[in-house]
Structure formats: structure tokens, C-alpha cells
């Protein structure tokens, strides 16, 4: 379970993935998903756990990563503040619930 062994799970998975991918395509880039949420009855996931996942990615030559939390509540202590030029806002927006008869919230304008 990743909650209990975040480094080991990612490390073993990427070692296997690298072995399977060897010789397939030299341009192949591995960019896995990592988790940022507690799973089931196990202890809460922390910034230390996410950093352990990131270390396993670096140790295995991953070309970046994507992070998952179904509620889009990310651990700021793991990710840090936005870097210069990064947008700190959400990447997507969900429609808001409007009371019956009220107009729905407008979608944000499209990016150029």
C-alpha cells in the first residue's frame, strides 16, 4: 500500500517499467502519476510521503510526474509555492451548482 511505503512502491514500479521499456524506443519518456491522498483505513498521506515518491521518480530517471488527488486538494508543503511564471489557479473549473431557477455560473474565458 503506497501509504505505508511510498518510496518503495514507486521505486519497484519504475524499476520494472524501465526494464520492460528497455530497447523499445530511445525517445520514450516515463512520466508517472503519484498520489497525494490517504488510501482507505491507513494513516494520512503527508508531504514527506510525496517527497519520497518524488525521490523514487528521480532515482529511476522519470521525466517529470503528474500528481493525483480526486478532490484536487494538494499538499502545499510537498509542492511548494508556484514558481515565477506559473499560474497558481486551478487548471480546470467545474460547474457550480445554482439554486433552482437561477442561472448557472459562467465559464471562465478560454486561454489565448
C-alpha positions in Angstrom: 0.0 0.0 0.0 1.6 3.3 -1.0 0.5 5.0 2.3 2.9 2.7 4.2 5.8 2.5 1.7 5.6 5.5 -0.8 9.3 5.3 -1.9 9.4 1.5 -2.2 6.2 1.2 -4.2 7.2 3.9 -6.8 10.8 2.6 -6.9 9.8 -1.0 -7.6 7.2 0.0 -10.1 9.6 2.2 -12.1 12.4 -0.3 -12.0 10.0 -2.8 -13.5 8.8 -0.3 -16.0 12.3 0.7 -17.0 13.2 -2.9 -17.5 10.2 -3.6 -19.7 10.7 -0.4 -21.7 14.4 -1.0 -22.3 15.0 -1.2 -26.1 11.5 -0.2 -27.1 12.1 3.4 -28.1 15.0 5.6 -27.1 12.7 8.6 -27.1 10.3 7.0 -24.6 9.6 9.3 -21.7 8.2 7.9 -18.4 6.0 10.4 -16.6 4.1 8.6 -13.9 1.2 9.6 -11.7 1.9 9.9 -8.0 -0.7 10.1 -5.2 -1.5 12.9 -2.9 -4.2 11.4 -0.8 -4.7 8.9 2.0 -6.0 5.5 1.0 -8.6 3.6 3.0 -8.0 2.9 6.6 -4.3 3.7 6.5 -2.6 6.8 8.0 -2.8 10.2 6.4 -0.6 10.9 3.5 1.9 13.7 4.2 4.4 16.0 2.4 7.2 13.6 3.5 5.4 10.7 1.7 5.0 12.8 -1.5 8.7 13.8 -1.3 9.6 10.0 -1.0 7.6 9.3 -4.2 9.4 12.2 -6.0 12.8 10.8 -4.8 11.9 7.4 -6.3 11.0 9.1 -9.5 14.3 10.9 -9.7 16.2 7.8 -8.7 14.7 5.9 -11.6 15.0 8.6 -14.3 11.4 9.6 -14.6 10.8 12.5 -16.9 8.6 14.5 -14.6 5.4 13.4 -12.9 1.7 14.1 -12.5 0.0 14.2 -9.1 -3.5 12.9 -8.3 -6.0 13.8 -5.7 -9.6 13.2 -6.6 -10.7 16.2 -4.5 -8.0 18.4 -6.0 -6.7 19.2 -2.5 -2.9 19.1 -2.9 -0.4 19.2 -0.1 1.2 22.6 -0.4 4.1 21.5 1.8 5.0 18.9 -0.8 4.6 21.1 -3.9 5.7 24.5 -2.6 4.5 27.8 -3.9 4.2 28.5 -7.6 7.5 29.3 -9.4 7.9 32.5 -11.3 5.6 32.4 -14.4 3.4 29.6 -13.1 -0.3 30.1 -12.7 -1.4 29.3 -9.1 -5.0 29.0 -10.1 -6.8 25.8 -11.0 -6.2 24.1 -14.3 -9.9 23.4 -14.8 -13.1 24.6 -13.4 -16.2 22.6 -12.5 -19.7 24.0 -13.0 -21.1 25.3 -9.8 -24.5 24.3 -8.5 -27.0 27.0 -8.9 -30.3 27.1 -7.0 -33.3 26.1 -8.9 -34.3 28.8 -11.4 -31.0 30.6 -11.0 -28.6 30.9 -13.9 -25.5 28.7 -13.7 -22.2 30.3 -13.2 -20.4 31.5 -16.3 -17.4 29.5 -17.5 -14.1 31.3 -17.4 -12.8 32.7 -20.7 -10.7 30.5 -22.8 -6.9 31.0 -22.7 -5.4 32.6 -25.8 
